[in-house]
Amino acid sequence: MRSRLGDDIDDFCVKCKRVMNHLVVSLLNDEPAKVRCRTCHGDHDFRHEQAPPPKIDARKAALIQAALEKAALQGEATPVLAAAAPELLPVPEPVTEMAAPARKNARAK
């Protein structure tokens, strides 16, 4: 069915982040090109009800990948080290007494 200007059409709204009712604002080759959300009144390109791909920062992706690789290497090395030389592993010292919390604006007498 051909779309006409002003027709109601469902599309993914980039502002509302969901499929909402839209009005056809412009046509290109008898297909909707631009639409206007009837909820937030935002104009955008017609997306055929498809959400845009998630944005992933390349820097963050590289950091996450490096952290996963480091965790995988540590996960493999720790059991070998523990089995070979358990005395080389750090041992936490027990806490014997609690320190008193420091007071702000304490006066010296």
MMTF fields as JSON, N, C-alpha, C and O atoms, coordinates in Angstrom:
{
  "mmtfVersion": "1.0.0",
  "mmtfProducer": "UNKNOWN",
  "numBonds": 435,
  "numAtoms": 436,
  "numGroups": 109,
  "numChains": 1,
  "numModels": 1,
  "chainsPerModel": [1],
  "groupsPerChain": [109],
  "chainIdList": ["A"],
  "bondAtomList": [4, 2, 8, 6, 12, 10, 16, 14, 20, 18, 24, 22, 28, 26, 32, 30, 36, 34, 40, 38, 44, 42, 48, 46, 52, 50, 56, 54, 60, 58, 64, 62, 68, 66, 72, 70, 76, 74, 80, 78, 84, 82, 88, 86, 92, 90, 96, 94, 100, 98, 104, 102, 108, 106, 112, 110, 116, 114, 120, 118, 124, 122, 128, 126, 132, 130, 136, 134, 140, 138, 144, 142, 148, 146, 152, 150, 156, 154, 160, 158, 164, 162, 168, 166, 172, 170, 176, 174, 180, 178, 184, 182, 188, 186, 192, 190, 196, 194, 200, 198, 204, 202, 208, 206, 212, 210, 216, 214, 220, 218, 224, 222, 228, 226, 232, 230, 236, 234, 240, 238, 244, 242, 248, 246, 252, 250, 256, 254, 260, 258, 264, 262, 268, 266, 272, 270, 276, 274, 280, 278, 284, 282, 288, 286, 292, 290, 296, 294, 300, 298, 304, 302, 308, 306, 312, 310, 316, 314, 320, 318, 324, 322, 328, 326, 332, 330, 336, 334, 340, 338, 344, 342, 348, 346, 352, 350, 356, 354, 360, 358, 364, 362, 368, 366, 372, 370, 376, 374, 380, 378, 384, 382, 388, 386, 392, 390, 396, 394, 400, 398, 404, 402, 408, 406, 412, 410, 416, 414, 420, 418, 424, 422, 428, 426, 432, 430],
  "bondOrderList": [1, 1, 1, 1, 1, 1, 1, 1, 1, 1, 1, 1, 1, 1, 1, 1, 1, 1, 1, 1, 1, 1, 1, 1, 1, 1, 1, 1, 1, 1, 1, 1, 1, 1, 1, 1, 1, 1, 1, 1, 1, 1, 1, 1, 1, 1, 1, 1, 1, 1, 1, 1, 1, 1, 1, 1, 1, 1, 1, 1, 1, 1, 1, 1, 1, 1, 1, 1, 1, 1, 1, 1, 1, 1, 1, 1, 1, 1, 1, 1, 1, 1, 1, 1, 1, 1, 1, 1, 1, 1, 1, 1, 1, 1, 1, 1, 1, 1, 1, 1, 1, 1, 1, 1, 1, 1, 1, 1],
  "groupList": [{"groupName": "MET", "atomNameList": ["N", "CA", "C", "O"], "elementList": ["N", "C", "C", "O"], "formalChargeList": [0, 0, 0, 0], "bondAtomList": [1, 0, 2, 1, 3, 2], "bondOrderList": [1, 1, 2], "singleLetterCode": "M", "chemCompType": "L-PEPTIDE LINKING"}, {"groupName": "ARG", "atomNameList": ["N", "CA", "C", "O"], "elementList": ["N", "C", "C", "O"], "formalChargeList": [0, 0, 0, 0], "bondAtomList": [1, 0, 2, 1, 3, 2], "bondOrderList": [1, 1, 2], "singleLetterCode": "R", "chemCompType": "L-PEPTIDE LINKING"}, {"groupName": "SER", "atomNameList": ["N", "CA", "C", "O"], "elementList": ["N", "C", "C", "O"], "formalChargeList": [0, 0, 0, 0], "bondAtomList": [1, 0, 2, 1, 3, 2], "bondOrderList": [1, 1, 2], "singleLetterCode": "S", "chemCompType": "L-PEPTIDE LINKING"}, {"groupName": "LEU", "atomNameList": ["N", "CA", "C", "O"], "elementList": ["N", "C", "C", "O"], "formalChargeList": [0, 0, 0, 0], "bondAtomList": [1, 0, 2, 1, 3, 2], "bondOrderList": [1, 1, 2], "singleLetterCode": "L", "chemCompType": "L-PEPTIDE LINKING"}, {"groupName": "GLY", "atomNameList": ["N", "CA", "C", "O"], "elementList": ["N", "C", "C", "O"], "formalChargeList": [0, 0, 0, 0], "bondAtomList": [1, 0, 2, 1, 3, 2], "bondOrderList": [1, 1, 2], "singleLetterCode": "G", "chemCompType": "PEPTIDE LINKING"}, {"groupName": "ASP", "atomNameList": ["N", "CA", "C", "O"], "elementList": ["N", "C", "C", "O"], "formalChargeList": [0, 0, 0, 0], "bondAtomList": [1, 0, 2, 1, 3, 2], "bondOrderList": [1, 1, 2], "singleLetterCode": "D", "chemCompType": "L-PEPTIDE LINKING"}, {"groupName": "ILE", "atomNameList": ["N", "CA", "C", "O"], "elementList": ["N", "C", "C", "O"], "formalChargeList": [0, 0, 0, 0], "bondAtomList": [1, 0, 2, 1, 3, 2], "bondOrderList": [1, 1, 2], "singleLetterCode": "I", "chemCompType": "L-PEPTIDE LINKING"}, {"groupName": "PHE", "atomNameList": ["N", "CA", "C", "O"], "elementList": ["N", "C", "C", "O"], "formalChargeList": [0, 0, 0, 0], "bondAtomList": [1, 0, 2, 1, 3, 2], "bondOrderList": [1, 1, 2], "singleLetterCode": "F", "chemCompType": "L-PEPTIDE LINKING"}, {"groupName": "CYS", "atomNameList": ["N", "CA", "C", "O"], "elementList": ["N", "C", "C", "O"], "formalChargeList": [0, 0, 0, 0], "bondAtomList": [1, 0, 2, 1, 3, 2], "bondOrderList": [1, 1, 2], "singleLetterCode": "C", "chemCompType": "L-PEPTIDE LINKING"}, {"groupName": "VAL", "atomNameList": ["N", "CA", "C", "O"], "elementList": ["N", "C", "C", "O"], "formalChargeList": [0, 0, 0, 0], "bondAtomList": [1, 0, 2, 1, 3, 2], "bondOrderList": [1, 1, 2], "singleLetterCode": "V", "chemCompType": "L-PEPTIDE LINKING"}, {"groupName": "LYS", "atomNameList": ["N", "CA", "C", "O"], "elementList": ["N", "C", "C", "O"], "formalChargeList": [0, 0, 0, 0], "bondAtomList": [1, 0, 2, 1, 3, 2], "bondOrderList": [1, 1, 2], "singleLetterCode": "K", "chemCompType": "L-PEPTIDE LINKING"}, {"groupName": "ASN", "atomNameList": ["N", "CA", "C", "O"], "elementList": ["N", "C", "C", "O"], "formalChargeList": [0, 0, 0, 0], "bondAtomList": [1, 0, 2, 1, 3, 2], "bondOrderList": [1, 1, 2], "singleLetterCode": "N", "chemCompType": "L-PEPTIDE LINKING"}, {"groupName": "HIS", "atomNameList": ["N", "CA", "C", "O"], "elementList": ["N", "C", "C", "O"], "formalChargeList": [0, 0, 0, 0], "bondAtomList": [1, 0, 2, 1, 3, 2], "bondOrderList": [1, 1, 2], "singleLetterCode": "H", "chemCompType": "L-PEPTIDE LINKING"}, {"groupName": "GLU", "atomNameList": ["N", "CA", "C", "O"], "elementList": ["N", "C", "C", "O"], "formalChargeList": [0, 0, 0, 0], "bondAtomList": [1, 0, 2, 1, 3, 2], "bondOrderList": [1, 1, 2], "singleLetterCode": "E", "chemCompType": "L-PEPTIDE LINKING"}, {"groupName": "PRO", "atomNameList": ["N", "CA", "C", "O"], "elementList": ["N", "C", "C", "O"], "formalChargeList": [0, 0, 0, 0], "bondAtomList": [1, 0, 2, 1, 3, 2], "bondOrderList": [1, 1, 2], "singleLetterCode": "P", "chemCompType": "L-PEPTIDE LINKING"}, {"groupName": "ALA", "atomNameList": ["N", "CA", "C", "O"], "elementList": ["N", "C", "C", "O"], "formalChargeList": [0, 0, 0, 0], "bondAtomList": [1, 0, 2, 1, 3, 2], "bondOrderList": [1, 1, 2], "singleLetterCode": "A", "chemCompType": "L-PEPTIDE LINKING"}, {"groupName": "THR", "atomNameList": ["N", "CA", "C", "O"], "elementList": ["N", "C", "C", "O"], "formalChargeList": [0, 0, 0, 0], "bondAtomList": [1, 0, 2, 1, 3, 2], "bondOrderList": [1, 1, 2], "singleLetterCode": "T", "chemCompType": "L-PEPTIDE LINKING"}, {"groupName": "GLN", "atomNameList": ["N", "CA", "C", "O"], "elementList": ["N", "C", "C", "O"], "formalChargeList": [0, 0, 0, 0], "bondAtomList": [1, 0, 2, 1, 3, 2], "bondOrderList": [1, 1, 2], "singleLetterCode": "Q", "chemCompType": "L-PEPTIDE LINKING"}],
  "groupTypeList": [0, 1, 2, 1, 3, 4, 5, 5, 6, 5, 5, 7, 8, 9, 10, 8, 10, 1, 9, 0, 11, 12, 3, 9, 9, 2, 3, 3, 11, 5, 13, 14, 15, 10, 9, 1, 8, 1, 16, 8, 12, 4, 5, 12, 5, 7, 1, 12, 13, 17, 15, 14, 14, 14, 10, 6, 5, 15, 1, 10, 15, 15, 3, 6, 17, 15, 15, 3, 13, 10, 15, 15, 3, 17, 4, 13, 15, 16, 14, 9, 3, 15, 15, 15, 15, 14, 13, 3, 3, 14, 9, 14, 13, 14, 9, 16, 13, 0, 15, 15, 14, 15, 1, 10, 11, 15, 1, 15, 10],
  "groupIdList": [1, 2, 3, 4, 5, 6, 7, 8, 9, 10, 11, 12, 13, 14, 15, 16, 17, 18, 19, 20, 21, 22, 23, 24, 25, 26, 27, 28, 29, 30, 31, 32, 33, 34, 35, 36, 37, 38, 39, 40, 41, 42, 43, 44, 45, 46, 47, 48, 49, 50, 51, 52, 53, 54, 55, 56, 57, 58, 59, 60, 61, 62, 63, 64, 65, 66, 67, 68, 69, 70, 71, 72, 73, 74, 75, 76, 77, 78, 79, 80, 81, 82, 83, 84, 85, 86, 87, 88, 89, 90, 91, 92, 93, 94, 95, 96, 97, 98, 99, 100, 101, 102, 103, 104, 105, 106, 107, 108, 109],
  "secStructList": [7, 7, 7, 7, 6, 6, 7, 3, 3, 3, 3, 3, 3, 6, 6, 6, 6, 3, 3, 3, 3, 3, 3, 3, 3, 3, 3, 3, 6, 6, 3, 3, 3, 3, 3, 3, 3, 6, 6, 6, 7, 7, 3, 3, 3, 7, 7, 6, 6, 7, 7, 7, 7, 7, 7, 7, 7, 2, 2, 2, 2, 2, 2, 2, 2, 2, 2, 2, 2, 2, 2, 2, 2, 2, 2, 2, 2, 2, 2, 2, 2, 2, 2, 2, 7, 4, 4, 4, 1, 7, 7, 7, 7, 7, 7, 7, 1, 7, 7, 7, 7, 7, 7, 6, 6, 7, 7, 7, 7],
  "xCoordList": [0.824, 0.0, 0.874, 1.857, 0.533, 1.295, 1.059, -0.063, 2.122, 2.0, 1.742, 2.172, 1.038, 0.78, 1.226, 1.384, 1.427, 1.793, 0.706, -0.48, 1.114, 0.16, -0.377, -1.121, -0.025, -0.486, 0.142, 1.257, -0.586, -0.044, 0.753, 0.329, 1.908, 2.776, 3.555, 3.911, 3.815, 4.623, 6.088, 6.465, 6.915, 8.354, 9.051, 8.431, 10.35, 11.145, 11.527, 12.149, 11.156, 11.492, 12.823, 12.998, 13.758, 15.08, 15.056, 15.931, 14.074, 13.984, 13.235, 13.663, 12.124, 11.315, 11.927, 11.608, 12.798, 13.48, 12.514, 12.718, 11.46, 10.512, 9.716, 9.758, 8.997, 8.171, 6.911, 6.169, 6.687, 5.568, 4.837, 5.31, 3.687, 2.953, 3.668, 4.122, 3.76, 4.414, 3.529, 2.652, 3.774, 3.152, 4.187, 5.35, 3.782, 4.694, 4.849, 3.864, 6.093, 6.384, 6.862, 6.506, 7.668, 8.135, 8.233, 8.396, 8.129, 8.174, 9.334, 9.751, 9.852, 10.889, 10.579, 10.658, 10.227, 9.841, 8.661, 8.684, 7.656, 6.44, 6.698, 5.852, 7.824, 8.158, 8.38, 8.901, 7.995, 8.256, 9.755, 10.53, 10.152, 11.557, 11.774, 12.715, 10.922, 11.001, 9.653, 8.598, 9.717, 8.51, 8.6, 9.689, 7.434, 7.363, 6.633, 5.522, 7.263, 6.669, 5.464, 5.529, 4.372, 3.16, 3.215, 2.351, 4.206, 4.338, 5.268, 4.89, 6.499, 7.482, 7.64, 8.346, 6.999, 7.033, 8.441, 8.757, 9.271, 10.61, 10.583, 9.928, 11.304, 11.418, 12.686, 13.727, 12.599, 13.783, 13.516, 12.39, 14.561, 14.434, 13.578, 13.55, 12.885, 12.08, 13.016, 13.902, 12.833, 13.754, 13.175, 13.837, 11.996, 11.346, 11.24, 11.445, 10.924, 10.749, 12.01, 11.915, 13.182, 14.441, 15.157, 15.322, 15.58, 16.346, 17.766, 18.292, 18.392, 19.771, 20.707, 20.396, 21.836, 22.774, 23.33, 23.468, 23.648, 24.174, 25.531, 26.341, 25.759, 27.03, 28.035, 27.779, 29.172, 30.235, 31.482, 31.957, 31.998, 33.216, 34.385, 34.543, 35.194, 36.309, 37.306, 37.892, 37.498, 38.414, 37.907, 38.67, 36.619, 36.048, 36.087, 36.369, 35.807, 35.841, 37.253, 37.419, 38.275, 39.663, 40.029, 40.706, 39.592, 39.881, 39.196, 39.786, 37.97, 37.249, 37.93, 38.088, 38.33, 39.019, 40.331, 40.653, 41.1, 42.367, 42.135, 42.892, 41.091, 40.793, 40.387, 40.777, 39.603, 39.215, 40.418, 40.527, 41.323, 42.525, 43.396, 43.936, 43.534, 44.351, 43.736, 44.456, 42.414, 41.742, 41.904, 42.074, 41.85, 42.025, 43.446, 43.631, 44.451, 45.834, 46.047, 46.731, 45.472, 45.618, 44.873, 45.319, 43.758, 42.975, 43.722, 43.576, 44.522, 45.304, 46.561, 46.975, 47.18, 48.461, 48.296, 49.186, 47.229, 47.068, 47.057, 47.768, 46.299, 46.338, 47.715, 48.122, 48.435, 49.767, 50.7, 51.471, 50.638, 51.493, 51.14, 52.037, 49.867, 49.448, 49.893, 50.267, 49.86, 50.272, 51.789, 52.293, 52.525, 53.981, 54.612, 55.479, 54.183, 54.808, 53.763, 53.625, 53.03, 51.988, 52.552, 51.839, 53.837, 54.42, 54.663, 54.892, 54.617, 54.827, 53.555, 53.614, 52.417, 51.169, 51.031, 51.411, 50.494, 50.332, 49.265, 48.204, 49.566, 48.63, 48.2, 49.054, 46.897, 46.455, 46.704, 46.516, 47.132, 47.394, 46.073, 45.237, 45.882, 44.639, 44.614, 45.655, 43.445, 43.274, 43.117, 42.219, 43.992, 43.954, 43.129, 42.401, 43.216, 42.412, 41.987, 42.667, 40.876, 40.325, 40.862, 40.935, 41.234, 41.695, 40.489, 39.453, 40.634, 39.544, 39.409, 40.415, 38.179, 38.009, 38.543, 38.394, 39.162, 39.731, 38.603, 37.631, 38.757, 37.744, 38.171, 39.348, 37.177, 37.449, 37.44, 36.665, 38.309, 38.395, 38.656, 38.106, 39.484, 39.815, 40.771, 41.705, 40.542, 41.405, 42.502, 42.25, 43.697, 44.811, 44.809, 44.704, 44.923, 44.891, 46.246, 46.405],
  "yCoordList": [-1.177, 0.0, 1.249, 1.317, 2.215, 3.459, 4.32, 4.433, 4.916, 5.862, 7.249, 7.583, 8.05, 9.433, 10.331, 9.879, 11.604, 12.56, 12.625, 12.696, 12.6, 12.667, 11.33, 11.278, 10.243, 8.915, 8.531, 8.946, 7.737, 7.165, 5.92, 5.106, 5.787, 4.649, 4.346, 5.262, 3.088, 2.706, 2.735, 2.283, 3.271, 3.318, 3.433, 3.806, 3.111, 3.23, 4.691, 5.292, 5.261, 6.656, 6.684, 5.98, 7.495, 7.562, 8.312, 8.098, 9.184, 9.906, 9.088, 9.01, 8.481, 7.677, 6.297, 5.646, 5.855, 4.556, 3.377, 2.373, 3.498, 2.402, 2.628, 3.713, 1.613, 1.728, 2.506, 2.113, 3.613, 4.503, 4.861, 4.556, 5.507, 6.021, 7.257, 8.109, 7.34, 8.467, 8.967, 8.253, 10.192, 10.772, 10.827, 11.143, 10.525, 10.626, 12.102, 12.792, 12.584, 13.995, 14.202, 15.195, 13.274, 13.39, 12.006, 10.997, 11.986, 10.744, 10.787, 11.855, 9.604, 9.452, 8.163, 7.077, 8.276, 7.119, 6.356, 5.128, 7.079, 6.525, 5.753, 4.962, 5.96, 5.36, 6.487, 7.541, 6.285, 7.331, 7.567, 6.62, 8.816, 9.164, 9.764, 9.384, 10.686, 11.312, 11.13, 11.171, 10.929, 10.764, 11.635, 12.033, 11.927, 12.725, 11.904, 11.427, 11.743, 10.984, 11.751, 12.962, 11.035, 11.678, 11.839, 12.502, 11.253, 11.381, 12.529, 13.411, 12.518, 13.542, 14.618, 15.602, 14.451, 15.399, 15.563, 16.604, 14.549, 14.575, 14.044, 13.042, 14.726, 14.281, 13.46, 13.787, 12.397, 11.589, 10.791, 10.741, 10.172, 9.324, 8.108, 7.648, 7.598, 6.392, 5.204, 4.99, 4.431, 3.353, 1.963, 0.98, 1.841, 0.545, -0.256, -1.47, 0.413, -0.178, -0.857, -1.727, -0.485, -1.081, -0.129, 1.053, -0.648, 0.153, 0.339, -0.56, 1.481, 1.67, 0.746, 0.359, 0.39, -0.479, 0.249, 1.472, -0.472, 0.184, 0.813, 0.277, 1.963, 2.663, 2.102, 2.076, 1.657, 1.128, 1.941, 2.008, 2.549, 3.332, 2.366, 1.395, 2.63, 1.743, 1.653, 0.597, 2.769, 2.77, 1.859, 1.075, 1.963, 1.136, -0.333, -1.194, -0.626, -2.011, -2.582, -3.738, -1.779, -2.239, -2.476, -3.455, -1.597, -1.766, -3.011, -3.75, -3.235, -4.42, -5.687, -6.655, -5.675, -6.84, -7.104, -8.254, -6.04, -6.196, -6.74, -7.594, -6.255, -6.738, -8.207, -8.971, -8.607, -10.013, -10.902, -11.985, -10.457, -11.249, -11.359, -12.426, -10.241, -10.249, -11.186, -11.925, -11.157, -12.028, -13.49, -14.356, -13.764, -15.14, -15.623, -16.768, -14.768, -15.146, -15.348, -16.289, -14.48, -14.623, -15.844, -16.51, -16.133, -17.301, -18.594, -19.56, -18.628, -19.821, -19.91, -21.01, -18.768, -18.764, -19.0, -19.594, -18.577, -18.667, -20.108, -20.384, -21.053, -22.421, -23.06, -23.818, -22.776, -23.343, -22.814, -23.575, -21.499, -20.886, -21.416, -21.676, -21.58, -22.064, -23.503, -23.874, -24.303, -25.7, -25.818, -26.671, -24.968, -25.077, -24.499, -25.127, -23.3, -22.639, -21.837, -20.635, -22.477, -21.749, -20.662, -19.718, -20.776, -19.76, -18.432, -17.413, -18.428, -17.2, -16.364, -15.192, -16.967, -16.225, -15.26, -15.602, -14.05, -13.091, -13.565, -14.046, -13.42, -13.813, -12.545, -11.8, -12.276, -11.07, -11.203, -12.272, -10.099, -10.11, -9.887, -9.102, -10.567, -10.379, -9.008, -8.483, -8.448, -7.157, -7.416, -8.149, -6.813, -7.06, -6.023, -6.378, -4.76, -3.74, -2.684, -2.424, -2.106, -1.096, 0.272, 0.597, 1.062, 2.421, 3.323, 3.152, 4.288, 5.235, 6.158, 6.575, 6.485, 7.376, 8.763, 9.258, 9.383, 10.718, 11.736, 11.651, 12.701, 13.747, 14.944, 15.3, 15.561, 16.798, 17.949, 17.959, 18.899, 20.107, 19.777, 20.426, 18.781, 18.423, 19.468, 19.89, 19.886, 20.891, 20.191, 19.198, 20.703, 20.159, 20.825, 22.049, 20.034, 20.592, 20.607, 21.043],
  "zCoordList": [0.0, 0.0, 0.0, 0.738, -0.802, -0.896, 0.335, 0.829, 0.812, 1.917, 1.362, 0.258, 2.14, 1.759, 2.898, 4.032, 2.593, 3.626, 4.683, 4.361, 5.951, 7.055, 7.514, 8.493, 6.839, 7.26, 8.6, 8.918, 9.374, 10.603, 10.249, 9.429, 10.876, 10.612, 11.893, 12.634, 12.148, 13.298, 12.913, 11.832, 13.808, 13.578, 14.927, 15.923, 14.959, 16.169, 16.359, 15.484, 17.5, 17.799, 18.541, 19.536, 18.059, 18.673, 19.997, 20.837, 20.204, 21.47, 22.517, 23.668, 22.122, 23.052, 23.301, 24.296, 22.407, 22.501, 22.447, 23.128, 21.634, 21.437, 20.164, 19.583, 19.735, 18.541, 18.921, 19.821, 18.218, 18.525, 17.235, 16.14, 17.37, 16.214, 15.673, 16.436, 14.351, 13.688, 12.553, 12.066, 12.147, 10.965, 9.858, 10.112, 8.635, 7.498, 7.164, 6.902, 7.175, 6.913, 5.484, 4.85, 4.97, 3.589, 2.955, 3.641, 1.625, 0.852, -0.121, -0.57, -0.441, -1.451, -2.197, -1.622, -3.471, -4.29, -3.667, -3.586, -3.239, -2.643, -1.348, -0.93, -0.722, 0.563, 1.569, 1.202, 2.835, 3.834, 3.985, 4.12, 3.961, 4.15, 5.539, 6.236, 5.94, 7.261, 7.952, 7.318, 9.262, 10.054, 11.306, 11.72, 11.908, 13.133, 14.186, 13.954, 15.343, 16.44, 16.972, 17.182, 17.186, 17.695, 19.203, 19.777, 19.86, 21.308, 21.686, 22.457, 21.135, 21.505, 20.435, 20.656, 19.286, 18.167, 17.58, 17.004, 17.726, 17.144, 15.714, 15.429, 14.812, 13.417, 13.242, 13.812, 12.454, 12.14, 10.872, 10.376, 10.36, 9.179, 9.513, 10.654, 8.508, 8.68, 8.857, 8.03, 9.921, 10.277, 10.052, 10.383, 9.518, 9.284, 10.58, 10.576, 11.683, 13.014, 13.539, 14.405, 13.041, 13.486, 14.442, 14.141, 15.591, 16.539, 16.0, 15.342, 16.264, 15.816, 16.59, 17.717, 16.008, 16.734, 17.954, 17.926, 19.012, 20.211, 19.931, 19.176, 20.556, 20.377, 21.37, 22.574, 20.866, 21.711, 21.431, 20.297, 22.463, 22.339, 22.111, 22.852, 21.096, 20.766, 21.917, 22.156, 22.63, 23.762, 24.872, 25.438, 25.181, 26.234, 25.836, 26.67, 24.574, 24.114, 24.242, 24.631, 23.916, 24.035, 25.501, 25.814, 26.399, 27.824, 28.383, 29.171, 27.979, 28.446, 27.942, 28.687, 26.675, 26.107, 26.833, 27.131, 27.124, 27.835, 29.24, 29.703, 29.93, 31.272, 31.254, 32.137, 30.245, 30.141, 29.877, 30.453, 29.01, 28.739, 29.98, 30.271, 30.722, 31.937, 32.979, 33.649, 33.116, 34.075, 33.678, 34.536, 32.375, 31.916, 32.214, 32.627, 32.011, 32.299, 33.795, 34.2, 34.618, 36.069, 36.571, 37.505, 35.963, 36.362, 36.09, 36.838, 35.026, 34.703, 35.557, 35.924, 35.884, 36.588, 38.082, 38.69, 38.693, 40.136, 40.646, 41.613, 40.063, 40.593, 40.46, 41.341, 39.394, 39.209, 40.276, 40.86, 40.542, 41.55, 42.936, 43.738, 43.229, 44.54, 44.755, 45.868, 43.726, 43.871, 43.973, 44.704, 43.247, 43.217, 44.47, 45.078, 44.863, 45.997, 46.773, 46.549, 47.676, 48.41, 49.315, 49.658, 49.714, 50.592, 49.871, 50.524, 48.522, 47.766, 47.618, 47.245, 47.912, 47.808, 48.972, 50.092, 48.744, 49.852, 50.825, 50.426, 52.104, 53.156, 53.875, 54.355, 53.963, 54.669, 56.159, 56.739, 56.777, 58.209, 58.956, 58.509, 60.081, 60.825, 61.501, 61.895, 61.627, 62.286, 63.772, 64.187, 64.582, 66.026, 66.766, 67.693, 66.392, 67.058, 66.05, 65.058, 66.331, 65.435, 65.833, 67.018, 64.847, 65.108, 65.317, 64.675, 66.224, 66.481, 65.285, 64.71, 64.9, 63.761, 64.073, 65.19, 63.087, 63.267, 63.314, 62.564, 64.216, 64.342, 63.543, 63.483, 62.926, 62.208, 63.215, 64.172, 62.974, 63.805, 65.276, 66.166, 65.526, 66.896, 67.465, 66.783, 68.709, 69.354, 70.14, 70.822, 70.044, 70.818, 72.181, 72.272, 73.246, 74.602, 75.213, 76.353]
}
